[in-house]
């Protein structure tokens, strides 16, 4: 039995309340193969698209705290990487290792988080 447009609309509205998109395939760096058409692309017609939601899991407390610190640093005027790292350290924010941030640890962590 086919879904009615009303039931599809209800499912879309329910998705707005989600804090992550459970339908996303875990992110992988592109690894081009030698055979044409044999990549790891998702098929758009087989993935539920939750509008405005591209996280595969809810953000952790660490990720939320880091985001809050980054917002505060940008609001305080940090624009360049050295300024941002200094501002994070001044706020008491620490790298996942517990050490003070360095430019290298910050860029490594942003890459790990997908930024």
C-alpha positions as MATLAB code, in Angstrom:
seq = 'XXXXXXXXXXXXXXXXXXXXXXXXXXXXXXXXXXXXXXXXXXXXXXXXXXXXXXXXXXXXXXXXXXXXXXXXXXXXXXXXXXXXXXXXXXXXXXXXXXXXXXXXXXXXXXXXXXX';
ca = [
       0.000    0.000    0.000;
       1.447    3.364   -1.009;
       1.940    6.130    1.537;
      -0.380    9.059    1.220;
       1.032   12.535    0.920;
      -0.403   13.240    4.376;
       1.555   10.407    6.010;
       4.741   11.481    4.218;
       4.158   15.046    5.436;
       3.654   13.757    9.009;
       6.954   11.847    8.805;
       8.708   15.002    7.566;
       7.296   17.011   10.467;
       8.442   14.366   12.968;
      11.935   14.578   11.492;
      12.161   18.258   12.455;
      12.240   17.203   16.103;
      15.181   14.815   15.619;
      18.594   15.862   16.898;
      20.377   13.789   14.274;
      19.695   11.935   11.044;
      19.813    8.188   11.803;
      19.592    7.391    8.091;
      22.975    8.791    7.078;
      25.714    6.453    6.000;
      28.827    7.017    8.166;
      31.122    9.514    6.475;
      34.135    8.141    4.674;
      36.863    9.906    2.793;
      36.535    9.319   -0.944;
      38.525    6.350   -2.105;
      38.143    6.283   -5.859;
      38.206    2.818   -7.320;
      39.438    1.857  -10.730;
      36.020    0.698  -11.984;
      33.594    3.311  -13.255;
      30.353    3.600  -11.311;
      31.598    1.494   -8.400;
      32.068    4.311   -5.857;
      30.575    4.586   -2.388;
      27.893    7.153   -3.205;
      24.553    6.987   -1.442;
      21.532    6.564   -3.635;
      19.356    9.612   -2.937;
      16.175    7.652   -3.640;
      17.086    5.152   -0.904;
      17.932    7.588    1.922;
      15.409    9.533    3.945;
      16.350   13.188    3.703;
      15.717   14.964    6.994;
      15.848   18.638    6.118;
      18.572   20.662    7.887;
      19.959   17.614    9.658;
      23.244   16.100    8.555;
      24.494   14.571   11.803;
      24.576   10.779   12.030;
      24.367   10.931   15.852;
      23.408   13.511   18.452;
      26.314   15.781   19.419;
      28.181   14.735   22.550;
      28.570   16.978   25.604;
      32.175   17.563   24.476;
      31.057   18.635   20.978;
      28.414   20.982   22.402;
      30.926   22.539   24.823;
      33.463   22.986   22.012;
      30.821   24.609   19.812;
      29.868   26.989   22.628;
      33.535   27.890   23.126;
      34.050   28.467   19.409;
      31.011   30.738   19.238;
      32.326   32.761   22.188;
      35.773   33.028   20.581;
      34.355   34.227   17.259;
      32.061   36.692   19.043;
      35.137   38.026   20.876;
      36.791   38.768   17.531;
      38.981   35.730   16.768;
      39.329   35.467   13.003;
      42.617   33.697   12.328;
      43.698   30.261   13.529;
      46.385   31.511   15.965;
      43.863   33.913   17.524;
      41.224   31.192   17.773;
      43.593   28.718   19.447;
      44.731   31.402   21.907;
      41.127   32.326   22.696;
      40.135   28.682   23.268;
      43.049   28.227   25.647;
      42.226   31.491   27.464;
      38.665   30.207   27.994;
      40.020   26.996   29.515;
      38.869   24.825   26.625;
      41.118   21.790   26.151;
      41.893   19.394   23.330;
      40.556   15.833   23.650;
      43.926   14.834   25.125;
      43.355   17.289   27.989;
      46.267   19.423   26.793;
      46.029   23.056   25.743;
      45.049   23.517   22.109;
      47.727   23.948   19.452;
      47.090   24.868   15.844;
      47.848   21.268   14.889;
      45.605   19.692   17.530;
      42.771   22.057   16.601;
      42.929   21.378   12.855;
      43.258   17.628   13.526;
      40.179   17.698   15.761;
      38.160   19.718   13.258;
      39.050   17.159   10.567;
      38.012   14.327   12.889;
      34.686   16.042   13.517;
      34.136   16.469    9.781;
      34.871   20.174    9.426;
];
